[in-house]
């Protein structure tokens, strides 16, 4: 897995934190210095934490589990939508609905309702409704699509969350902690890294910084998915080899018996002169 270089982090502006008066004291270990009233993040520690998070993310993807990306702030939503969609992982970029994790059953029912409306459109049921009713159903469907469309394929709770800006997404963090779901997050100098399992000290306001960190996470996920695919193919190859070995093993006793016949004959011939003597 390729490491993210110090220069890449520097060029993306990952080191810029918040104003000193907005800082969270728990971020002190990750702050390098202060310049013109702004805290500067230690990029050496960012690189270490980023590698740790990427390695863990890779293992989750390799095991076939889902990671839910949460980024509703303006600077991050388009980046996350574009990058994550290709991996097939779920994401929330519009609004975090309270209880999306802790009340997951209700969310699943809303998704099923959305699917039912789609079926009504296909089988023509909507055509039997009045114009006003059709309009209400259509608006309801659009609203659910906006808030839940990206998690429509999420049939069970995600195995991890990746969050951009844990101050803004504090409800998502609280729900994940309550359910003991591992969390990965970009943690700026105004945040508490102790709330996150895999904190990545980074500027969570600049688009270049967000894009670099998200790209690293996506690369780790893709690598994990590729290894999972290779493991499956290797497993099928091993099963085929085992089947062939089983067939050869079934024929082996016959071959062994055929080999022993001359030896028995030779032994019998050797015993014959001794009997005559």
N, C-alpha and C positions, 0 to 999 in steps of 0.2 A: 504494500500500500504506500503510495507516494506521500511524502511529508509536505506540509505547507511551509514554504520558506519564510524566514524572517522578513525578507524584502517584500514579499507579496503582502504580508500583513501590514507592513509600514506604508506601502503604496496605496493600499485600500483604506487607510485611515482608521484601522482597527484600534489604534492606541489612544484615540481621543475620547476622554471621558466627559463627565458633566462638571458643572461648576462646583467649586469646593463646598459651598454652603448646602448643596444638594446631596452630598455624598452619604453613603451608608458605611459606618465604621467597620462592618464585617468584610468590606472589600479592601481593607488596608493591606493584606498580604499580596494583593495583585496590583497595587498602585506603585509605579516606579518613582514618580515625582509630581510636582505641581508647577505649572507654568502659566503665568498671567491669570491666575485664579481658576485654572482648569486642571483637573487631575489627568495625568498621563498613565495609561495602563502599561504594565510590564509585558512586552510582547514575547519575551522568552518564556514566561509562565503561560501566556496564552497559547503558544505553540505546543507546550507540553500537554495542557488540558485539552486542546483540540485533537491531538493525536490519541489521547485516552478515550475521548468521546467517539472519535471515528472508529477506533478498534471495537468498542462496545456496540456501536451502531451496526457495524459489519456483521458481528455475531448474531445480532437480533434478526437481521435480514437473511442471513444464511440458514437460520432455524425456521424460516418461513413465516415469521410473525409480522404483524403490522405496526407501523410507527405513525402516529397521528401528528401532523405538523400544524401548529397554531400560530398564525401571524395576521392579526386584524388591523395593524397600523398601516397607514397609507404607504409608507416607504417600502414595506415588506410584502404586502398582499400580492402584487403582480409578480414579483420575483418568485415567491413560493408557489403560486399557481402554475407558472410556466415550468419551473424546475421539477416540481414534485409530480405533476400529472403524468409525466413520461414513465415514472417508476411504478405507477399503480398504487401508491400509498395514499391514504386519505388525508385531507387537509381542511382546515377551517380558516377562511380569510375574510368573511363578512362580519359575523358577530358570534361571540361565544354564548350560546344559549345556556343559562344556568341549569345545572342538572344533566348536562350532555353526557357526563360519565356516571355520576352518582344516581341518576334516574334514567339509565340507558334504555330500560324497557319502554318508557314513554316515547323516547326518541325513535325506537324501532317501530312503534305503532304509527308514528307520524310518517315514517318512510314508507310503510306498507300502505298507508292512506294515499300517499302520492302515487304509488304504483297502481292502486285501484283506479284513481282518476285517469291514469294513462290507459288502462284497460277499457274504461268507459268511452274514451275517445275512439279507441280502435273498433270496439264492437257496436258503436253507434248509440249507446245508451244516452249520451249527452244530447243527442238530437231530439229526444223525447221530452227534454226539459224546456222550461220557458227561457226566453232570452236573458232575463235577469238572473235566473238560477245558473245558467251557463257562465255568465260573466263572473258571478261570485265564486264558482268552482274554479274557474280559470285563474282568477286573482289569488285564490288560496293556494293553488298549485304553484304559481310563480313565486309566491312568498316562501313556500317550503323548499322549492328548488334553490332559491338564493341562499337560504340558511343551512340546508341539509343536503343539497345536491352532491357535494363532494364527499360525503360520508355515506352515500346511499348503499354502497357495497360493503360497508362495515357491519358484519353480522355478529360480532362480539366485541368486547372491550379491547382497545389497542394494548399492545404489550409495552409501549413506551410513548412518551410525548416529546416532541421537539418544539420549543417555544422561543419566539422572538419577543423580547421585552416582557420580563416576568412581572414588572410593576403594572403594566396595562392588562396583562393576562392573569391577574392574581387569582381570579375565580378558577381558571383552568388548573393552576398550580395547586390550589387548595383541594380541588376534587381529586387530582392525581395522588396527592399525599394521603388523602383519606382512604383511597383504594389501594395504596402501596404500589402504584404504577411508576416505574422508573422515569425520571425526567431529564432531558437534555435541554440546555437553554443558553442563549447569549445573555451574559450578565454584565450590565454596565455598572459604572461606579455609584449609581444611586440605588442599586439593588442589593438584596441579601443572598449571597451565594449559598448559604447554609440551607436554603429551602430546596435546592436543586441537587440531584444525585451526580450529574455530570455538568458542572458549570463551565462555561467558556467565557472568560473575561474578554469583552469586546464591545466596541461601539455599536449599539443597537439602533442608532438613528440614521447613519449614513448608508445610502443604498449600496455603495461599493463594498463596504464592510459586511453588510448583510448577505450580499451576493456571494462573496468569497466563502463565508462560513457555511452557507447553505449548499454551495457547490461541493465543499469538502464532505459534508454529510451525505449528499446525494451520491457522490463518487464511492463512498464507503458502502452505501446501500447497494449500488449496482454491482460492486465487487462481491458483496455477500450473496446477491442473487445469482451471479455467474457461478460462484463456487457451489451454491446449492444445486444448480443445474448440472454442473460437472459431477457432483456427488451422486446425483440420481442416475446419470448415464453410467458412471463407474459401478454403481450398485447393480444395474441391469446387466452390465458386462460380467460382473462377478457371479451373478446368478446363472448366467448362461454357461460360464466356465465350470461352475459347480455341477450343473446338469450334465455337461459333457464328461466330467470326471466320474460322475455316478454311473454313466453308461459304460465307460471304460472299466470301472471297478467291477461291474457285473460280469464282464467278459474275462477278467483277470484269472479267476480260479481255473477255468478251462485251460487257458494257456499254460498255467503253472503245472497242471496235471500232465499236459502233453510233454513238458520239459522233463518231468521226473521219470517218464517211461524208460528212456535210454539208460538212466542211472540204475534203475532197478534191474534192467537186463544185464548191465555190466557186472553188477554185484552178484547176480545169479551165476554168470559165467565164471567169475572169480572163485565162487564157492565149489564149483564142480570139480576142478582138479584136486582140491583138498580132500574131497570125499573119496576119489579114486585112490589117492595115496594111502 
